[in-house]
Amino acid sequence: MKRLYWTSPELFETEVEVKAIAEAKVTIAPVIFHPDEGGQPADKGAIGQANVCNVEIINGRIVHTLDRTLNDGKYIARVDKQRRLYTASQHTAQHILSGIAEKQFGLGTTGVHIGFERCTVDFDKKIDSETVKELEQQSMEAVALNIPVETVFDDTDVRIRSDSKEIESDVIRVVKIGDYDKSACCGAHLWTTGQIGIIRIFDIESKKKGTRMFFLAGRKALEHSQLETSTLRELRKSAGCSTSELLTIFQKTLGHSKELTKEINRLWSR
């Protein structure tokens, strides 16, 4: 099956041959819609006058669920461009982060989730804030270099990350991002790293023996950063201090609050 989102990621509209397989369910050739696969949400869009509600792999076939029935024949298929660019941005950013994490810090990726409010990467070891800082900086260097995101097939010198499920395809597709990452992948990506714009890591949390890292890329990362900046601005205004002084003032205030609570409890216990 020919997946155009692998070889022509900049293509969002093309003519396809539709074959109905059930009520409001069809297969198309070539495939332009990315299915719900590999932690990346399915594309949406339209085929002819029918809206694409879901795309999934069923028994080795990419099946499109529509909001109405379509007869067999040729139609124009249109991918929701903004949705695809969002998920592709997050996915390409994840490959950069996972590649750097493995090569520079010995961190294996064990899980990936691309969400519309936040995205996560799970690593097999514990990491600290300094590692996160360095990982974020190096990922932004990869973005600034505007490296091509290449697709190659049947490369024998490649491994599948431990989080990857079996890729339901008759070929092995490999995504290569310069020297930063080279791994088997079934997802949709951007065609250069510069299109990502920005990668931000917002938090980490312990997950069994490893670490879950929360990140965002592109416009969503900018919006999240702007929210945090706005919150810091209001906190500085309320405390009458600089950003670097906020933590010290907060810790002093929290300590004072605890002492007052102890004193109140002591008085009530009399």
MITORDO-932562 format. One record per residue (C-alpha): residue number from 1; residue in one letter; x, z, y. Coordinates in steps of 0.1 Angstrom, whole numbers, plus 5000, padded with zeros to 4 digits. Layout:
{NUM; 'A'; {X; Z; Y}}
...
This chain:
{1; 'M'; {5000; 5000; 5000}}
{2; 'K'; {5014; 4990; 5034}}
{3; 'R'; {5014; 5019; 5058}}
{4; 'L'; {5019; 5005; 5093}}
{5; 'Y'; {5023; 5040; 5109}}
{6; 'W'; {5056; 5041; 5089}}
{7; 'T'; {5070; 5008; 5101}}
{8; 'S'; {5052; 5001; 5133}}
{9; 'P'; {5045; 5035; 5149}}
{10; 'E'; {5039; 5019; 5183}}
{11; 'L'; {5009; 5000; 5169}}
{12; 'F'; {4975; 5015; 5175}}
{13; 'E'; {4952; 4985; 5170}}
{14; 'T'; {4951; 4958; 5144}}
{15; 'E'; {4928; 4937; 5121}}
{16; 'V'; {4922; 4952; 5087}}
{17; 'E'; {4905; 4942; 5055}}
{18; 'V'; {4878; 4968; 5046}}
{19; 'K'; {4867; 4976; 5011}}
{20; 'A'; {4838; 5000; 5006}}
{21; 'I'; {4843; 5025; 4977}}
{22; 'A'; {4813; 5048; 4983}}
{23; 'E'; {4787; 5055; 5010}}
{24; 'A'; {4806; 5056; 5044}}
{25; 'K'; {4839; 5057; 5025}}
{26; 'V'; {4864; 5028; 5026}}
{27; 'T'; {4899; 5017; 5020}}
{28; 'I'; {4917; 4994; 5044}}
{29; 'A'; {4947; 4970; 5043}}
{30; 'P'; {4970; 4974; 5059}}
{31; 'V'; {4968; 5011; 5065}}
{32; 'I'; {4970; 5021; 5102}}
{33; 'F'; {4955; 5056; 5100}}
{34; 'H'; {4977; 5085; 5089}}
{35; 'P'; {4959; 5108; 5063}}
{36; 'D'; {4959; 5146; 5062}}
{37; 'E'; {4992; 5149; 5045}}
{38; 'G'; {5025; 5168; 5047}}
{39; 'G'; {5012; 5194; 5072}}
{40; 'Q'; {5002; 5167; 5097}}
{41; 'P'; {4965; 5163; 5106}}
{42; 'A'; {4947; 5131; 5099}}
{43; 'D'; {4943; 5104; 5125}}
{44; 'K'; {4910; 5096; 5140}}
{45; 'G'; {4897; 5064; 5157}}
{46; 'A'; {4873; 5036; 5148}}
{47; 'I'; {4870; 5006; 5124}}
{48; 'G'; {4846; 4981; 5140}}
{49; 'Q'; {4817; 5001; 5153}}
{50; 'A'; {4822; 5030; 5128}}
{51; 'N'; {4841; 5061; 5139}}
{52; 'V'; {4867; 5074; 5115}}
{53; 'C'; {4859; 5111; 5108}}
{54; 'N'; {4886; 5119; 5082}}
{55; 'V'; {4914; 5102; 5063}}
{56; 'E'; {4926; 5117; 5030}}
{57; 'I'; {4944; 5108; 4999}}
{58; 'I'; {4922; 5107; 4968}}
{59; 'N'; {4936; 5096; 4934}}
{60; 'G'; {4965; 5079; 4951}}
{61; 'R'; {4944; 5059; 4976}}
{62; 'I'; {4941; 5065; 5013}}
{63; 'V'; {4903; 5070; 5018}}
{64; 'H'; {4886; 5068; 5052}}
{65; 'T'; {4854; 5087; 5058}}
{66; 'L'; {4832; 5070; 5085}}
{67; 'D'; {4801; 5080; 5104}}
{68; 'R'; {4783; 5050; 5091}}
{69; 'T'; {4784; 5024; 5063}}
{70; 'L'; {4805; 4993; 5067}}
{71; 'N'; {4803; 4962; 5046}}
{72; 'D'; {4834; 4946; 5030}}
{73; 'G'; {4852; 4923; 5054}}
{74; 'K'; {4876; 4921; 5083}}
{75; 'Y'; {4874; 4945; 5113}}
{76; 'I'; {4895; 4957; 5142}}
{77; 'A'; {4908; 4992; 5136}}
{78; 'R'; {4918; 5014; 5165}}
{79; 'V'; {4937; 5046; 5162}}
{80; 'D'; {4930; 5075; 5187}}
{81; 'K'; {4962; 5070; 5206}}
{82; 'Q'; {4964; 5104; 5223}}
{83; 'R'; {4957; 5123; 5191}}
{84; 'R'; {4984; 5103; 5172}}
{85; 'L'; {5010; 5107; 5200}}
{86; 'Y'; {5003; 5145; 5200}}
{87; 'T'; {5007; 5149; 5162}}
{88; 'A'; {5037; 5125; 5160}}
{89; 'S'; {5054; 5143; 5189}}
{90; 'Q'; {5051; 5177; 5171}}
{91; 'H'; {5062; 5162; 5137}}
{92; 'T'; {5092; 5145; 5152}}
{93; 'A'; {5101; 5177; 5170}}
{94; 'Q'; {5098; 5196; 5137}}
{95; 'H'; {5122; 5172; 5120}}
{96; 'I'; {5148; 5178; 5148}}
{97; 'L'; {5144; 5216; 5146}}
{98; 'S'; {5145; 5217; 5108}}
{99; 'G'; {5176; 5193; 5107}}
{100; 'I'; {5195; 5214; 5132}}
{101; 'A'; {5184; 5247; 5116}}
{102; 'E'; {5198; 5235; 5082}}
{103; 'K'; {5230; 5219; 5094}}
{104; 'Q'; {5240; 5245; 5120}}
{105; 'F'; {5225; 5277; 5107}}
{106; 'G'; {5220; 5272; 5070}}
{107; 'L'; {5183; 5276; 5072}}
{108; 'G'; {5161; 5259; 5047}}
{109; 'T'; {5126; 5248; 5057}}
{110; 'T'; {5099; 5261; 5033}}
{111; 'G'; {5067; 5253; 5052}}
{112; 'V'; {5054; 5232; 5081}}
{113; 'H'; {5021; 5232; 5099}}
{114; 'I'; {5012; 5209; 5128}}
{115; 'G'; {4983; 5224; 5148}}
{116; 'F'; {4965; 5215; 5180}}
{117; 'E'; {4972; 5249; 5196}}
{118; 'R'; {5005; 5258; 5180}}
{119; 'C'; {5028; 5245; 5153}}
{120; 'T'; {5050; 5264; 5129}}
{121; 'V'; {5081; 5260; 5107}}
{122; 'D'; {5089; 5285; 5080}}
{123; 'F'; {5125; 5292; 5072}}
{124; 'D'; {5140; 5308; 5041}}
{125; 'K'; {5161; 5334; 5059}}
{126; 'K'; {5157; 5359; 5088}}
{127; 'I'; {5168; 5346; 5122}}
{128; 'D'; {5173; 5364; 5155}}
{129; 'S'; {5166; 5356; 5192}}
{130; 'E'; {5201; 5342; 5198}}
{131; 'T'; {5197; 5317; 5169}}
{132; 'V'; {5163; 5307; 5184}}
{133; 'K'; {5179; 5301; 5218}}
{134; 'E'; {5207; 5279; 5204}}
{135; 'L'; {5182; 5260; 5182}}
{136; 'E'; {5160; 5252; 5212}}
{137; 'Q'; {5189; 5241; 5233}}
{138; 'Q'; {5203; 5218; 5207}}
{139; 'S'; {5169; 5203; 5200}}
{140; 'M'; {5166; 5195; 5237}}
{141; 'E'; {5200; 5177; 5235}}
{142; 'A'; {5186; 5155; 5208}}
{143; 'V'; {5156; 5147; 5230}}
{144; 'A'; {5178; 5138; 5260}}
{145; 'L'; {5198; 5114; 5238}}
{146; 'N'; {5167; 5093; 5232}}
{147; 'I'; {5177; 5086; 5196}}
{148; 'P'; {5158; 5060; 5176}}
{149; 'V'; {5136; 5075; 5148}}
{150; 'E'; {5143; 5052; 5119}}
{151; 'T'; {5124; 5045; 5087}}
{152; 'V'; {5143; 5034; 5056}}
{153; 'F'; {5131; 5030; 5021}}
{154; 'D'; {5144; 5040; 4986}}
{155; 'D'; {5175; 5057; 5000}}
{156; 'T'; {5191; 5074; 4971}}
{157; 'D'; {5212; 5097; 4993}}
{158; 'V'; {5184; 5119; 5005}}
{159; 'R'; {5166; 5151; 4995}}
{160; 'I'; {5130; 5162; 4998}}
{161; 'R'; {5127; 5195; 5016}}
{162; 'S'; {5114; 5223; 4994}}
{163; 'D'; {5082; 5225; 5014}}
{164; 'S'; {5073; 5189; 5006}}
{165; 'K'; {5046; 5181; 4981}}
{166; 'E'; {5049; 5150; 4960}}
{167; 'I'; {5046; 5120; 4981}}
{168; 'E'; {5018; 5098; 4967}}
{169; 'S'; {5035; 5065; 4972}}
{170; 'D'; {5052; 5039; 4951}}
{171; 'V'; {5083; 5040; 4974}}
{172; 'I'; {5104; 5067; 4989}}
{173; 'R'; {5102; 5066; 5027}}
{174; 'V'; {5130; 5084; 5046}}
{175; 'V'; {5130; 5093; 5083}}
{176; 'K'; {5164; 5093; 5099}}
{177; 'I'; {5171; 5107; 5134}}
{178; 'G'; {5207; 5100; 5141}}
{179; 'D'; {5229; 5127; 5127}}
{180; 'Y'; {5203; 5154; 5133}}
{181; 'D'; {5180; 5148; 5103}}
{182; 'K'; {5175; 5126; 5073}}
{183; 'S'; {5148; 5135; 5049}}
{184; 'A'; {5119; 5121; 5028}}
{185; 'C'; {5087; 5121; 5048}}
{186; 'C'; {5052; 5108; 5045}}
{187; 'G'; {5041; 5114; 5081}}
{188; 'A'; {5037; 5096; 5114}}
{189; 'H'; {5064; 5098; 5140}}
{190; 'L'; {5074; 5086; 5174}}
{191; 'W'; {5099; 5058; 5177}}
{192; 'T'; {5125; 5076; 5199}}
{193; 'T'; {5133; 5113; 5205}}
{194; 'G'; {5131; 5108; 5242}}
{195; 'Q'; {5093; 5103; 5240}}
{196; 'I'; {5090; 5140; 5230}}
{197; 'G'; {5099; 5151; 5265}}
{198; 'I'; {5103; 5188; 5258}}
{199; 'I'; {5106; 5212; 5228}}
{200; 'R'; {5099; 5249; 5232}}
{201; 'I'; {5101; 5277; 5207}}
{202; 'F'; {5077; 5304; 5217}}
{203; 'D'; {5079; 5331; 5191}}
{204; 'I'; {5092; 5341; 5156}}
{205; 'E'; {5078; 5366; 5131}}
{206; 'S'; {5090; 5379; 5098}}
{207; 'K'; {5075; 5362; 5067}}
{208; 'K'; {5085; 5378; 5034}}
{209; 'K'; {5122; 5371; 5031}}
{210; 'G'; {5122; 5344; 5057}}
{211; 'T'; {5110; 5337; 5093}}
{212; 'R'; {5080; 5318; 5107}}
{213; 'M'; {5089; 5301; 5140}}
{214; 'F'; {5062; 5290; 5165}}
{215; 'F'; {5069; 5259; 5186}}
{216; 'L'; {5053; 5231; 5206}}
{217; 'A'; {5064; 5198; 5220}}
{218; 'G'; {5055; 5174; 5248}}
{219; 'R'; {5027; 5181; 5273}}
{220; 'K'; {5014; 5210; 5252}}
{221; 'A'; {5047; 5227; 5254}}
{222; 'L'; {5048; 5222; 5292}}
{223; 'E'; {5013; 5237; 5295}}
{224; 'H'; {5023; 5267; 5275}}
{225; 'S'; {5055; 5272; 5295}}
{226; 'Q'; {5035; 5270; 5327}}
{227; 'L'; {5011; 5296; 5315}}
{228; 'E'; {5040; 5320; 5307}}
{229; 'T'; {5056; 5313; 5341}}
{230; 'S'; {5023; 5320; 5359}}
{231; 'T'; {5020; 5353; 5339}}
{232; 'L'; {5055; 5363; 5348}}
{233; 'R'; {5049; 5355; 5385}}
{234; 'E'; {5019; 5378; 5386}}
{235; 'L'; {5038; 5405; 5368}}
{236; 'R'; {5067; 5403; 5393}}
{237; 'K'; {5042; 5404; 5421}}
{238; 'S'; {5025; 5435; 5407}}
{239; 'A'; {5058; 5453; 5399}}
{240; 'G'; {5075; 5442; 5431}}
{241; 'C'; {5106; 5431; 5412}}
{242; 'S'; {5126; 5402; 5398}}
{243; 'T'; {5121; 5387; 5363}}
{244; 'S'; {5154; 5403; 5351}}
{245; 'E'; {5141; 5437; 5362}}
{246; 'L'; {5107; 5434; 5345}}
{247; 'L'; {5117; 5447; 5311}}
{248; 'T'; {5134; 5478; 5325}}
{249; 'I'; {5104; 5487; 5347}}
{250; 'F'; {5080; 5481; 5318}}
{251; 'Q'; {5100; 5504; 5295}}
{252; 'K'; {5102; 5531; 5321}}
{253; 'T'; {5065; 5529; 5328}}
{254; 'L'; {5057; 5529; 5290}}
{255; 'G'; {5079; 5559; 5285}}
{256; 'H'; {5062; 5577; 5314}}
{257; 'S'; {5028; 5569; 5300}}
{258; 'K'; {5037; 5583; 5266}}
{259; 'E'; {5049; 5615; 5283}}
{260; 'L'; {5017; 5619; 5302}}
{261; 'T'; {4997; 5613; 5270}}
{262; 'K'; {5016; 5641; 5253}}
{263; 'E'; {5010; 5664; 5282}}
{264; 'I'; {4973; 5657; 5283}}
{265; 'N'; {4970; 5663; 5245}}
{266; 'R'; {4989; 5696; 5249}}
{267; 'L'; {4965; 5707; 5277}}
{268; 'W'; {4934; 5697; 5256}}
{269; 'S'; {4947; 5716; 5226}}
{270; 'R'; {4948; 5749; 5244}}
